[in-house]
Amino acid sequence: MAKKQRIVVGLSGGVDSAVTAYLLKQQGHEVVAIFMKNWEDDDDSEYCASNEDFVDAAAVADVLGIEIEHVNFAAEYKDRVFAEFLREYQAGRTPNPDVLCNAEIKFKAFLDHAMRLGAEKIATGHYARVRDGGAGVELLKGLDPAKDQSYFLHRLNQAQLAKTLFPVGELHKTEVRRIAEEIGLPNAKKKDSTGICFIGERPFREFLGRYLSKAPGPIKAPGGRTLGQHQGLSFYTLGQRQGLGIGGVKARGAQKGGGEHAPWFVARKDIEKNTLWVVQGHDHPWLLSPALRAEDLSWAAGRPPAPGCYAAKTRYRQSDATCALEILPGGGLRLHFDTPQWAVTPGQSAVVYDGDLCLGGGVIASAEVTGEQGAGAASPLAGQAEA
């Protein structure tokens, strides 16, 4: 029988954290709940419903018979996560705030607060697993491949993982829903949240426009033809298809990766010349990268892996891609993929796996492309990898 512990659960108002608290209580642990408020700006709007989430979390705590505390981490979130989020977008990269939020808020500020409450462990509703690997704590994928969230947790360190439990990581989402309905949880059928709270379902460009200045410039196709004007490079991301304002523009002559009616995709952002480069066709060579370089490395495994063959994800909703890993002298890493990866985006995370084991990863700094490197000033590729 496992030792009974005092465990503080991050109760979000969603069904995953609710079932997490239930499972731990069923195991005989002393369970206390905390609701984290991480955003205050326009919190009463239709897009960010933390007040409603707290009502749902409190209702769950009532059904389970556990205490719940409302804790405000908005100041920490703004300083540690949102400020970095804006800096990255201003620099033309596309950050992943959920990765940073987990490392800085959910498993740092929240963990510290829980320890002050006398907790021995914390628990969240993430779909991941932890286990004692002998030489340290191992972070594993959740058993439900459609819900696995280890990608977002790869920056957690050994001390954080040693104090953390992920009970629903052992289950499939359908089983979590079934348990919630069976025990009569009020949020059993609540829709899964999408995105991060301070953006919610709102138009993303409109939200960013409140914080970042607009600097319009040309949208160009391979060869240098100007197709239109962008609103500011910060408002676009590689692989983006919607919202370019050039949907009716046809290509001149044949384009690699698609015919003249193929959709346009963002392929590169030239910060120096304030130019947005677009290509036609999902599989255009400029959108395919055989290799990438990542920096700001963080190893959940506690140490960097030996060079060799692994798998990696360059974005969350992606199958593992086989690759060769090389640790670079300057402290970064290089991944070379067996199959070129689509729209590898600076600012996003490259996360390395050995089977189900999440080793860690880093922030993508640059990506190689498969297209020609020539065309002089008409090509966005020369020197662009470092932008």
C-alpha positions as CSV (number, residue, x, y, z in Angstrom):
1,M,0.0,0.0,0.0
2,A,1.4,3.4,-1.0
3,K,2.2,5.8,1.8
4,K,-0.6,8.3,2.4
5,Q,0.6,11.9,1.6
6,R,-0.7,15.5,1.8
7,I,-1.2,16.4,-1.9
8,V,-2.1,19.7,-3.3
9,V,-4.0,19.5,-6.6
10,G,-4.2,22.3,-9.2
11,L,-7.9,22.3,-9.8
12,S,-8.6,24.2,-13.0
13,G,-12.3,23.8,-13.4
14,G,-11.8,21.1,-16.1
15,V,-12.6,17.5,-15.9
16,D,-9.0,16.2,-16.0
17,S,-7.9,17.9,-12.8
18,A,-11.2,17.0,-11.2
19,V,-10.7,13.3,-11.8
20,T,-7.1,13.7,-10.7
21,A,-8.3,15.0,-7.2
22,Y,-10.9,12.2,-7.0
23,L,-8.4,9.4,-7.8
24,L,-5.9,10.7,-5.2
25,K,-8.6,10.9,-2.6
26,Q,-9.7,7.4,-3.4
27,Q,-6.1,6.2,-2.8
28,G,-6.5,7.6,0.8
29,H,-4.3,10.7,0.4
30,E,-5.1,14.0,2.1
31,V,-6.1,16.2,-0.9
32,V,-6.2,20.0,-0.9
33,A,-7.1,21.9,-4.0
34,I,-5.8,25.2,-5.4
35,F,-7.3,27.2,-8.2
36,M,-4.7,29.3,-10.0
37,K,-5.7,32.7,-11.4
38,N,-3.0,33.7,-13.9
39,W,-4.5,36.5,-15.9
40,E,-6.4,39.7,-14.8
41,D,-6.6,41.9,-17.9
42,D,-10.1,41.8,-19.4
43,D,-10.8,38.7,-17.3
44,D,-14.5,39.5,-17.4
45,S,-14.7,39.3,-21.2
46,E,-16.3,36.6,-23.2
47,Y,-12.9,35.2,-24.1
48,C,-11.3,34.6,-20.7
49,A,-13.6,32.9,-18.2
50,S,-11.6,32.3,-15.1
51,N,-14.5,33.3,-12.9
52,E,-16.6,30.6,-14.4
53,D,-13.8,28.1,-14.1
54,F,-13.4,28.9,-10.4
55,V,-17.1,28.3,-9.9
56,D,-16.7,24.9,-11.6
57,A,-13.6,24.1,-9.6
58,A,-15.4,25.0,-6.3
59,A,-18.3,22.8,-7.3
60,V,-16.0,19.9,-7.9
61,A,-14.3,20.5,-4.5
62,D,-17.7,20.5,-2.8
63,V,-18.7,17.2,-4.4
64,L,-15.4,15.6,-3.5
65,G,-15.4,17.0,0.0
66,I,-12.0,18.8,-0.2
67,E,-10.8,22.3,0.6
68,I,-10.1,24.7,-2.2
69,E,-8.0,27.9,-2.1
70,H,-8.1,30.6,-4.8
71,V,-4.5,31.8,-5.4
72,N,-3.6,34.8,-7.7
73,F,-0.4,34.3,-9.7
74,A,-1.3,37.0,-12.2
75,A,1.7,39.2,-11.3
76,E,4.1,36.3,-11.6
77,Y,2.5,35.2,-14.9
78,K,2.9,38.7,-16.4
79,D,6.5,39.0,-15.3
80,R,7.7,35.5,-16.1
81,V,5.6,34.3,-19.0
82,F,3.7,37.1,-20.7
83,A,6.6,39.6,-20.9
84,E,8.8,36.8,-22.6
85,F,5.8,36.0,-24.9
86,L,5.7,39.6,-26.1
87,R,9.5,39.8,-26.5
88,E,9.6,36.7,-28.7
89,Y,6.8,37.9,-30.9
90,Q,8.4,41.3,-31.2
91,A,11.6,39.6,-32.4
92,G,9.7,37.8,-35.1
93,R,9.6,34.4,-33.4
94,T,6.5,32.3,-32.3
95,P,6.8,31.4,-28.7
96,N,4.9,28.6,-26.8
97,P,3.7,30.2,-23.6
98,D,2.2,27.0,-22.3
99,V,5.7,25.5,-22.1
100,L,6.9,28.5,-20.1
101,C,3.8,28.7,-17.9
102,N,4.4,25.1,-16.8
103,A,8.0,25.7,-15.9
104,E,7.5,29.1,-14.3
105,I,4.0,29.1,-12.8
106,K,2.4,25.7,-12.5
107,F,5.5,23.8,-11.4
108,K,7.3,26.7,-9.7
109,A,5.1,29.4,-8.2
110,F,2.3,26.8,-7.5
111,L,4.8,24.2,-6.3
112,D,6.4,26.7,-3.9
113,H,3.0,27.7,-2.6
114,A,1.9,24.1,-2.1
115,M,5.1,23.4,-0.1
116,R,4.3,26.3,2.2
117,L,1.0,24.6,2.8
118,G,2.8,21.5,3.9
119,A,2.3,19.5,0.8
120,E,4.5,16.4,0.1
121,K,3.5,16.3,-3.6
122,I,1.5,18.3,-6.1
123,A,-0.7,16.9,-8.8
124,T,-2.2,18.3,-12.0
125,G,-4.5,17.0,-14.7
126,H,-1.8,16.7,-17.4
127,Y,-1.7,13.6,-19.6
128,A,1.9,12.5,-18.8
129,R,3.5,10.1,-16.4
130,V,6.4,10.1,-14.0
131,R,8.4,7.1,-12.6
132,D,11.5,6.4,-10.7
133,G,14.1,5.5,-13.2
134,G,16.8,4.5,-10.7
135,A,19.2,7.3,-11.8
136,G,16.5,9.9,-11.5
137,V,12.8,10.7,-12.2
138,E,11.6,10.0,-15.7
139,L,9.0,11.9,-17.6
140,L,6.9,9.7,-19.8
141,K,4.2,10.2,-22.4
142,G,0.6,9.9,-21.3
143,L,-0.9,6.5,-22.2
144,D,-3.5,8.2,-24.4
145,P,-1.5,9.1,-27.5
146,A,-4.2,11.6,-28.6
147,K,-3.9,13.6,-25.4
148,D,-0.2,13.2,-24.4
149,Q,1.1,16.5,-23.0
150,S,4.7,15.7,-22.2
151,Y,5.7,18.1,-25.0
152,F,4.5,21.0,-22.7
153,L,6.3,19.6,-19.7
154,H,9.7,19.0,-21.1
155,R,11.3,22.0,-19.3
156,L,10.5,20.6,-15.8
157,N,13.6,19.7,-13.8
158,Q,14.3,16.7,-11.7
159,A,13.3,18.5,-8.4
160,Q,10.0,19.5,-9.9
161,L,9.2,16.1,-11.3
162,A,10.1,14.4,-8.1
163,K,7.3,16.4,-6.3
164,T,4.7,15.9,-9.1
165,L,2.0,13.3,-9.8
166,F,0.0,13.0,-13.0
167,P,-2.8,10.4,-12.2
168,V,-4.8,10.8,-15.4
169,G,-1.7,10.2,-17.5
170,E,-2.3,6.5,-16.8
171,L,-5.8,6.8,-18.4
172,H,-7.4,7.5,-21.8
173,K,-9.6,10.6,-22.0
174,T,-12.7,8.5,-22.5
175,E,-12.0,6.7,-19.2
176,V,-11.6,10.1,-17.4
177,R,-15.0,11.3,-18.8
178,R,-16.6,8.0,-17.7
179,I,-15.2,8.3,-14.1
180,A,-16.4,11.9,-13.9
181,E,-19.9,10.9,-15.0
182,E,-20.0,7.9,-12.8
183,I,-19.3,9.9,-9.6
184,G,-21.5,12.8,-10.6
185,L,-19.0,15.5,-11.1
186,P,-20.7,18.7,-12.3
187,N,-18.2,19.3,-15.0
188,A,-18.2,15.7,-16.4
189,K,-19.2,16.9,-19.9
190,K,-17.4,20.3,-19.9
191,K,-15.7,21.1,-23.2
192,D,-11.9,20.9,-23.1
193,S,-10.3,24.3,-22.9
194,T,-8.3,25.4,-26.0
195,G,-5.4,27.7,-26.1
196,I,-4.2,29.8,-23.2
197,C,-6.5,31.8,-21.0
198,F,-5.4,35.3,-21.9
199,I,-6.1,34.7,-25.6
200,G,-8.9,32.1,-25.4
201,E,-11.1,32.0,-28.5
202,R,-10.5,35.6,-29.4
203,P,-9.0,36.8,-32.8
204,F,-5.2,36.4,-32.1
205,R,-4.1,39.3,-34.3
206,E,-6.5,41.6,-32.6
207,F,-5.2,40.6,-29.2
208,L,-1.5,41.0,-30.1
209,G,-2.3,44.4,-31.7
210,R,-3.0,45.7,-28.2
211,Y,0.5,45.1,-27.1
212,L,2.7,45.2,-30.2
213,S,3.2,48.0,-32.7
214,K,2.3,47.5,-36.3
215,A,5.0,47.9,-38.9
216,P,3.5,47.1,-42.4
217,G,5.7,45.8,-45.2
218,P,5.7,43.8,-48.4
219,I,4.5,40.3,-48.9
220,K,6.7,38.7,-51.5
221,A,6.7,35.4,-53.5
222,P,9.8,33.5,-54.6
223,G,11.4,35.5,-57.3
224,G,10.7,38.8,-55.5
225,R,7.2,39.6,-56.8
226,T,5.2,41.7,-54.3
227,L,1.8,40.3,-53.7
228,G,0.4,42.6,-51.0
229,Q,1.2,44.2,-47.7
230,H,1.5,42.5,-44.2
231,Q,0.4,44.2,-41.0
232,G,3.6,43.6,-39.1
233,L,5.8,40.5,-39.0
234,S,4.9,39.8,-35.4
235,F,1.4,38.9,-36.4
236,Y,2.3,36.0,-38.7
237,T,3.8,32.5,-38.1
238,L,5.5,30.1,-40.4
239,G,3.0,27.7,-42.1
240,Q,0.2,30.2,-41.7
241,R,-2.4,30.0,-44.4
242,Q,-5.4,32.1,-43.2
243,G,-5.4,35.9,-42.9
244,L,-2.8,36.7,-45.5
245,G,-5.1,38.9,-47.6
246,I,-3.7,37.5,-50.9
247,G,-6.1,34.6,-51.4
248,G,-7.1,35.7,-54.9
249,V,-3.6,36.3,-56.1
250,K,-2.4,33.7,-58.7
251,A,1.2,32.7,-59.2
252,R,3.1,33.6,-62.3
253,G,4.2,30.4,-64.0
254,A,4.6,27.1,-62.3
255,Q,5.3,27.2,-58.6
256,K,7.1,24.3,-56.8
257,G,4.7,22.5,-54.5
258,G,1.4,23.5,-56.2
259,G,-0.3,24.9,-59.2
260,E,-1.5,28.5,-59.8
261,H,-4.6,28.0,-57.7
262,A,-2.8,26.4,-54.7
263,P,-3.1,28.3,-51.4
264,W,-0.4,30.6,-50.1
265,F,1.6,29.8,-46.9
266,V,4.0,31.9,-44.9
267,A,7.5,30.5,-45.5
268,R,9.9,33.1,-44.0
269,K,10.0,36.4,-42.1
270,D,12.9,38.7,-43.0
271,I,13.2,40.9,-39.9
272,E,15.9,43.1,-41.4
273,K,14.0,44.0,-44.6
274,N,10.6,43.7,-42.9
275,T,9.4,41.3,-45.6
276,L,7.0,38.4,-45.3
277,W,7.8,35.7,-47.8
278,V,5.1,33.3,-49.0
279,V,4.9,30.3,-51.2
280,Q,2.2,28.3,-52.9
281,G,1.4,24.8,-51.9
282,H,1.6,22.9,-48.6
283,D,4.7,21.0,-49.7
284,H,6.7,23.8,-51.2
285,P,10.5,23.1,-50.6
286,W,10.8,26.3,-48.5
287,L,8.4,24.9,-46.0
288,L,10.4,21.7,-45.5
289,S,13.4,21.5,-43.1
290,P,15.7,18.5,-42.9
291,A,17.5,19.9,-39.9
292,L,17.2,22.5,-37.1
293,R,19.2,24.1,-34.4
294,A,17.8,24.7,-30.9
295,E,19.1,26.7,-27.9
296,D,18.1,27.4,-24.3
297,L,18.2,23.6,-23.6
298,S,16.4,22.0,-20.7
299,W,16.6,18.3,-19.9
300,A,13.8,16.7,-18.0
301,A,16.0,13.6,-17.8
302,G,18.5,15.6,-15.7
303,R,21.3,15.5,-18.2
304,P,21.7,15.8,-22.0
305,P,21.3,12.6,-24.0
306,A,24.3,11.0,-25.8
307,P,24.5,11.9,-29.5
308,G,22.6,9.3,-31.6
309,C,19.2,8.4,-33.0
310,Y,16.0,9.6,-31.3
311,A,12.6,11.0,-32.1
312,A,11.5,14.6,-31.8
313,K,8.5,16.9,-32.1
314,T,8.8,20.4,-33.4
315,R,5.2,21.2,-32.6
316,Y,2.6,19.7,-30.2
317,R,0.1,18.2,-32.7
318,Q,2.7,16.2,-34.6
319,S,3.8,12.6,-34.8
320,D,7.3,11.7,-33.5
321,A,9.9,12.2,-36.2
322,T,13.0,10.1,-36.3
323,C,16.2,12.2,-36.1
324,A,19.9,12.2,-35.3
325,L,20.8,14.4,-32.3
326,E,24.1,16.3,-32.0
327,I,25.0,18.5,-29.0
328,L,26.8,21.6,-30.2
329,P,29.9,23.1,-28.6
330,G,28.1,26.4,-27.8
331,G,25.5,24.6,-25.7
332,G,22.8,24.2,-28.3
333,L,21.7,21.1,-30.2
334,R,21.2,20.1,-33.8
335,L,18.5,17.6,-35.0
336,H,18.8,16.1,-38.5
337,F,15.5,14.4,-39.5
338,D,15.1,11.3,-41.7
339,T,12.1,13.0,-43.3
340,P,12.1,16.8,-43.7
341,Q,9.7,18.5,-41.2
342,W,7.0,21.0,-42.2
343,A,7.1,24.7,-41.2
344,V,9.7,24.4,-38.4
345,T,9.2,27.6,-36.5
346,P,11.8,29.6,-34.5
347,G,10.5,30.2,-31.0
348,Q,8.6,26.9,-30.8
349,S,10.0,23.9,-28.8
350,A,11.9,20.9,-30.3
351,V,11.3,18.1,-27.8
352,V,13.4,14.9,-27.9
353,Y,12.0,11.4,-27.1
354,D,13.5,8.0,-26.6
355,G,10.4,5.9,-27.1
356,D,7.9,7.0,-24.5
357,L,10.6,8.7,-22.5
358,C,10.6,12.5,-22.8
359,L,14.2,13.6,-22.5
360,G,13.8,17.4,-22.8
361,G,14.6,19.8,-25.6
362,G,15.1,23.4,-26.5
363,V,13.8,26.5,-28.3
364,I,14.1,26.3,-32.0
365,A,16.6,29.0,-33.2
366,S,16.8,28.2,-36.9
367,A,15.9,25.7,-39.5
368,E,17.5,24.5,-42.7
369,V,15.3,24.3,-45.8
370,T,15.3,22.0,-48.8
371,G,14.8,24.8,-51.4
372,E,17.6,26.4,-53.5
373,Q,19.7,28.8,-51.6
374,G,20.3,31.1,-54.6
375,A,18.3,33.9,-56.3
376,G,20.3,36.6,-54.5
377,A,18.1,39.4,-53.1
378,A,15.0,37.6,-54.3
379,S,15.6,34.7,-52.0
380,P,14.6,35.0,-48.3
381,L,16.8,32.1,-47.4
382,A,20.3,33.5,-47.5
383,G,21.2,34.3,-43.9
384,Q,17.5,34.0,-42.9
385,A,18.0,30.9,-40.7
386,E,19.5,33.1,-38.0
387,A,16.7,35.8,-38.0
